[in-house]
Amino acid sequence: MPEGPTIVLMKEQLSKFVGQKVISVEGTVKFDYKLIANKKLKEIRLFGKQTYLIFDKINVRIHLLMFGSYEIDEQTKPDRNLRIGLTFKNGKALFFTCSVKILPNDILKTIDWEADVMSDIWNPEKAKTKLKANPKMMICDALMNQDIFSGVGNIIKNEALFRTAIQPESLIENIPSKKLNDLISEARDFSFDFYKWKREGVLRKKFQVYEQKNCPVCRKPLTKKTTGKSKRTSFFCETDQKLF
């Protein structure tokens, strides 16, 4: 599943269409294309892994899910996988194998934009308050909770926990306050490292534990385990990450 930093990179590529009119709409999503055809794309907003293409009265919300993808200008993927394609005077925005919803713009007022870890208005204190409200939650589940850490996915989860030496099955109530603060900061810091490395094409070379075999600190084999209620894979070092 594409994580927040990948969606930020996608927005950068899509930004050339802001202020442009949609000339035509295609794809397998069923809705009244007149809602956006010949309408100007006013803004693109992100909330973690979700992208909102905002028009006058409605917006198109796109979530790439586990296997979604996008292409700009040139289509190489088959039409059967094209969920929605928007043609502008200066190119095309094409989205494949993803969730597409047409929503009223009022929905934008209900979103806690401060929960997006890559946002300029990210609020770490609010994140900590939300964590404290769920004392029995495993920290691996908390990091994947998009209401708390919007944009964090399994890669960021694993790497942030390793950087802060916290075992993923630790309960929030048992993690010292300073450690929790460090983890909240690291969720954001690693997200920006992810963004930088992906842009440079070196992301996979930078993983310390995600899909790795040995701990980069002690060189012992890493544990690979399905953890938490979210049932996502965790990679961790039983020596260098503490279970709280």
Secondary structure, 3 states (H helix, E strand, C coil): CCCHHHHHHHHHHHHHHCCCEEEEEECCCCCCHHHCCCCECCEEEEECCEEEEECCCEEEEEECCCCCEEEECCCCCCHHHEEEEEEECCEEEEEECCEEEEEEHHHHHHCCHHHECCCCCCCHHHHHHHHHCCCCCEHHHHHHCCCCCECCCHHHHHHHHHHCCECCCCEHHHCCHHHHHHHHHHHHHHHHHHHHHHHHCCHHHHCCCCCCCECCCCCCECEEEEECCCCEEEEECCCCCECC
